Amino acid sequence: MLEQMKKAVRKNYKKLFIMLGVAIVICLGFCVPYIVYSHIKPIELDSLRDDVDLDEILDAEEYDKFNGKIVTVDVRYVLDQYYKKTSSTSSTNVVGYGYLIYDEESGYMLGIYSDAADGRKIWSKQADATYNYLTDSTDKKPKNVTITGKFRKMTGSELNNFKKTAGEWASDLFDADYRDCTLMYTIDSDVNFFFMSESLIFPIVMIVMFAIILLIVFISYATGSSVKKIKKFAKKNNLDMSELERDFATASNVGKVSTWATASLILVGNKFTFSMEGTKWKVFKNNDLVWVYYTRINSRYSVNSYRLTAIHYDKKASYISLAGKQAEECMQQAMECYSQRLPRTIVGYSNDLSKEFRKDYDKFLSHKYNSYGESN
């Protein structure tokens, strides 16, 4: 019997393994491409970042070895805009700006690059504040604005524009050659830290959750926990397993209900009712049942869900839930089996019976349970 039960739930386990595996693959399919590369901007995973200080870069003789590293700098002086990047599909659609900044602590000029939104919202205003301070329109220094980005070597038109703008400022501000006071690098803040640290939290959490569930399901399958409740029931009621096996062998299979996720079934015997729900088997006694009925579970998500309620003499209830197109038909067949096999049990629901059960239990029992006992 136990082996038959394990075999019956094996298909449900396979479905769960497949569903969980597909869910993990879908989440990975969402995450991996963006971890490697984003169509919007390069991705930097916060936990894998190798941050360096600007001072560490300036102290080094070779700047190239820091190319691609992440650096955070407090920017006070934005001297000028030297670069405007447009979309590949439209020359009027600006997607990013390059600004020449002056690092007061080191005495060097270098570039920063941001997307168009930050350029207009933050750095353009910082450039205005710098201009007002340098032209003595105000005696207040601009406030520091922190930028975090990738330390990137400039090339092409970006580099040419940078050299031209840096040359003009080096001559006017320092009376020096720009090559003596500039780094031909930019701090590129157009790196999608937000996407990695915030937007991917949900799919990553889902991957972990699905993986944990998959592990739990696998352990459940490997340890045979699908029949754990059967063994526990036999031990609790001092039953020999052979007694359950005999009733299981002659029990009526009232139908199998399958959904996209799992399959369920009910077997009604003379002494016991067995049910498989998902990956678990359950059993309860029939000999002390006073009332058996089924009801529809109203839900916007599971319109074909039904619950069988089996009430015992001590008023405790056992439940079996089914969902699927054949669920109601299965419940109806179960009611027929109970009517045939359990003559002292009331089968079916009515409001009058429910009221009598709650308010006058003795009268409720007199309908069948007690009267059958007296006549037999």
Buried (B, 14 or more C-beta within 10 A) or exposed (E): BBEEBBEBBEEBBEBBBEBBEEBBEBBBEBBEEBBEEBEEBBBBEEEEBEEBEBEEBBEEEEBEEBEBBBBBBEBBBBBBBBBBBEEEEEEEEBBBBBBBBBBEEBEBBBBBBBBBEBBEEBBBEBBEBBBBBBEEEEEEEBEEBEBBBBBBBBEEEBBEBBBEBBBBBBEEBBEEEBEEBBBBBBBBBBBBBEBBEEEBEEBBEBBEBBBEBBEEBBEBBEEBBBBEEBBEBBEEEEBEBEEBEBBBEEBBEBBBBBBEEBBBBBBBBBBBBBBBBBBBBBBBBBEBBBBBBBEEBEEEEBEBBBBBBBBBBEEEBBEBBBBBEBBBBBBBBBBEBBBEBBEBBBBEBEEEBEEBBEEEEEEBBEBBBBEEEEEE
